[in-house]
Amino acid sequence: MLPSLLCAGILDPNFAQFEALLFNNQVDLVLTGHVHNAQVTCPIYQNACVSASQPGGYDAPIHAVIGNAGQTLTPLVTPTPAGIDFQDAYFGYSTLHINSATSLTMNLFEDDTNALRYSFNITRNYPRSA
């Protein structure tokens, strides 16, 4: 089950229609909301975590749910599904820093304390090979 597209434990049945489009066009990061919590997956394709064949190479999109600024929080799926690198139900916000043509950093913060709850980097070769 693709964990980043869960809403109260239910997989979006329409996701398969565009998953190959994201992968084939080497999309690095998919940001979604609506679900009111925070989740970050491993690079994932066809329900499996994927690793690049070389440093800086393409693996698969990371999916980040950044809906934790909503009116109420959505309960987390427990136990944590395979492929979820981070999940938490707290009010918060996210920042995305483009470090260079080859690197970005995403940070997830707690709203009340501004505490950094999770951070990850994506580094890719540039220009990309086909």
C-alpha positions as CSV (number, residue, x, y, z in Angstrom):
1,M,0.0,0.0,0.0
2,L,1.4,3.4,-0.9
3,P,1.6,5.1,2.5
4,S,1.8,8.8,1.5
5,L,-1.6,8.7,-0.1
6,L,-3.4,7.3,2.9
7,C,-6.4,9.1,4.3
8,A,-7.4,7.4,7.6
9,G,-5.9,4.2,6.2
10,I,-7.5,4.2,2.7
11,L,-5.4,4.3,-0.4
12,D,-6.5,6.7,-3.1
13,P,-7.7,4.4,-5.9
14,N,-6.8,6.9,-8.6
15,F,-3.1,7.2,-7.8
16,A,-2.1,4.4,-10.1
17,Q,-3.3,6.5,-13.0
18,F,-0.5,9.0,-12.7
19,E,2.2,7.2,-10.7
20,A,4.1,6.2,-13.9
21,L,3.9,9.8,-15.1
22,L,5.7,11.0,-12.0
23,F,8.3,8.3,-12.2
24,N,9.0,8.5,-16.0
25,N,9.4,12.3,-15.7
26,Q,11.7,11.9,-12.7
27,V,9.7,13.9,-10.3
28,D,11.6,14.3,-7.1
29,L,9.0,15.4,-4.6
30,V,5.3,15.2,-4.4
31,L,3.7,17.6,-1.8
32,T,0.1,16.9,-0.7
33,G,-2.2,18.2,1.9
34,H,-5.8,17.6,2.8
35,V,-4.9,14.9,5.2
36,H,-4.2,16.9,8.4
37,N,-0.9,15.4,9.7
38,A,2.7,15.2,8.5
39,Q,4.2,12.2,6.7
40,V,7.3,11.6,4.5
41,T,7.9,8.5,2.6
42,C,11.1,6.9,1.3
43,P,11.6,7.3,-2.5
44,I,8.7,5.0,-3.6
45,Y,7.4,3.5,-6.8
46,Q,4.9,0.6,-7.2
47,N,4.5,0.2,-3.5
48,A,8.3,-0.3,-2.8
49,C,11.1,1.9,-1.6
50,V,13.6,2.5,-4.4
51,S,17.3,3.3,-4.3
52,A,19.3,5.1,-6.9
53,S,21.8,3.0,-8.8
54,Q,24.5,5.7,-8.4
55,P,25.0,8.7,-6.0
56,G,22.9,11.6,-7.3
57,G,21.0,9.3,-9.7
58,Y,17.2,9.2,-9.8
59,D,15.3,6.7,-7.6
60,A,11.6,7.7,-7.3
61,P,9.5,10.5,-5.9
62,I,9.4,11.2,-2.2
63,H,5.8,11.9,-1.0
64,A,5.4,14.5,1.7
65,V,2.0,15.1,3.3
66,I,2.1,18.6,4.7
67,G,-1.4,19.1,5.9
68,N,-0.7,19.7,9.5
69,A,-1.6,23.4,9.4
70,G,-5.3,22.4,9.1
71,Q,-8.2,23.0,11.4
72,T,-8.0,19.6,13.1
73,L,-5.5,16.8,12.9
74,T,-6.1,13.5,11.2
75,P,-5.2,10.4,13.3
76,L,-2.1,8.5,12.2
77,V,-2.2,5.1,10.7
78,T,-0.7,2.7,13.3
79,P,1.4,0.8,13.3
80,T,3.5,3.0,10.9
81,P,3.3,1.4,7.4
82,A,6.4,0.3,5.7
83,G,7.9,3.0,3.5
84,I,7.0,5.9,5.9
85,D,10.2,7.5,7.1
86,F,8.4,10.0,9.3
87,Q,4.9,10.6,10.5
88,D,3.4,12.7,13.3
89,A,0.2,14.4,14.2
90,Y,1.0,17.9,15.4
91,F,0.2,21.4,14.1
92,G,3.1,22.6,12.1
93,Y,4.6,24.1,9.0
94,S,7.2,23.2,6.4
95,T,10.0,25.0,4.6
96,L,11.7,24.0,1.3
97,H,15.2,25.3,0.6
98,I,16.6,25.0,-2.9
99,N,20.3,24.8,-2.1
100,S,21.6,24.6,-5.7
101,A,20.7,23.1,-9.0
102,T,21.4,19.7,-7.5
103,S,20.1,19.9,-3.9
104,L,17.1,20.8,-1.9
105,T,16.3,20.5,1.8
106,M,12.8,20.1,3.3
107,N,12.2,20.9,7.0
108,L,9.1,20.1,9.0
109,F,8.5,22.2,12.2
110,E,6.2,22.1,15.1
111,D,4.0,25.2,15.2
112,D,3.9,26.0,19.0
113,T,7.7,25.7,19.6
114,N,9.2,26.1,16.1
115,A,11.1,22.9,16.9
116,L,12.5,21.1,13.9
117,R,10.6,17.7,13.8
118,Y,12.1,16.2,10.7
119,S,14.4,17.2,7.8
120,F,15.5,15.5,4.6
121,N,17.7,16.3,1.6
122,I,17.3,15.4,-2.1
123,T,20.4,15.5,-4.2
124,R,20.4,14.8,-7.9
125,N,22.9,15.1,-10.7
126,Y,22.5,18.0,-13.1
127,P,21.9,17.9,-15.9
128,R,19.8,14.8,-15.7
129,S,20.5,11.9,-17.9
130,A,17.6,10.4,-19.9
